[in-house]
Amino acid sequence: MLHLIFQSPIDTAILERIDSGDDVMFLENSTLHILQKGCLCDILTQMLKYNRLCVLGDDILVRGILADELVQGIEVIDYAELVRLTVKNPVIQSWS
């Protein structure tokens, strides 16, 4: 399953509903909450053991976030890779 997270701030209850093996895409203002110095750093670091966590490069760029400010292991991807994720995952859950 692919989870598209738009919610800002990100509710930890949403993160708890993500199963092992699911892909997670942080979009728009949710990108402000996936920083190394953020309160979700520990949770996201744990999730990276079992999930692929991604963010669009354009979303962090327009918010002035550098890739090295993100929780280590979160992948910065482009729109083409987002399309590949949507094709790979027949079920998509949007959280806004």
C-alpha positions in Angstrom: 0.0 0.0 0.0 1.1 3.6 -0.7 0.3 6.2 1.9 0.2 9.8 0.7 0.6 12.1 3.8 -0.4 15.7 3.3 -1.4 16.3 6.9 0.4 19.0 8.9 1.2 18.4 11.6 1.4 14.7 11.2 -0.8 12.7 13.6 1.1 9.8 15.1 -2.1 7.8 14.9 -1.7 7.9 11.2 1.8 6.6 11.3 0.7 3.8 13.6 -1.7 2.6 10.9 1.1 2.0 8.4 1.9 -1.7 8.0 5.4 -3.1 7.5 6.3 -3.1 3.9 4.1 -0.1 3.0 5.5 2.8 1.1 5.0 6.3 2.5 5.1 9.6 0.6 5.2 12.9 2.5 3.8 15.8 0.4 3.2 19.5 0.7 3.4 20.8 4.3 3.9 17.4 5.9 7.5 17.8 4.8 8.0 20.3 7.6 7.6 17.5 10.1 10.1 15.0 8.8 13.2 16.8 9.9 16.0 15.3 12.0 15.4 17.9 14.8 11.6 17.3 14.7 9.5 15.5 17.3 8.8 12.6 14.9 12.5 11.7 14.3 12.5 8.6 16.5 9.2 7.3 15.1 10.3 7.8 11.5 13.7 6.3 12.1 12.0 3.1 13.5 9.6 3.1 10.5 12.6 3.1 8.1 13.5 -0.4 9.2 10.3 -1.7 7.6 9.0 1.0 5.2 10.2 3.1 2.3 9.7 6.7 3.3 9.9 9.3 0.5 9.5 13.0 -0.1 9.3 15.0 -3.3 12.4 17.1 -4.0 10.2 19.9 -5.2 8.2 20.0 -2.0 11.3 20.4 0.2 12.9 22.9 -2.2 10.0 25.3 -2.1 10.0 25.1 1.7 13.7 25.9 2.0 14.5 22.4 3.4 17.8 20.8 2.5 17.9 17.0 2.0 20.5 16.6 4.8 18.0 18.2 7.3 15.6 15.3 6.8 15.5 12.2 9.0 18.4 10.1 7.7 17.1 7.5 5.3 14.1 9.4 3.9 14.5 9.3 0.1 14.2 12.5 -1.9 12.5 11.5 -5.2 11.1 13.2 -8.3 7.6 13.0 -9.9 8.7 10.1 -12.2 9.5 8.0 -9.1 6.2 9.0 -7.5 4.4 7.7 -10.6 6.3 4.4 -10.3 5.2 4.2 -6.6 1.6 4.7 -7.6 1.9 2.0 -10.3 3.6 -0.4 -7.9 0.9 0.0 -5.2 -2.6 -0.9 -6.3 -4.0 0.5 -3.1 -3.4 4.1 -2.2 -4.5 5.8 1.1 -4.4 9.6 1.2 -4.1 11.3 4.6 -4.9 15.0 4.6 
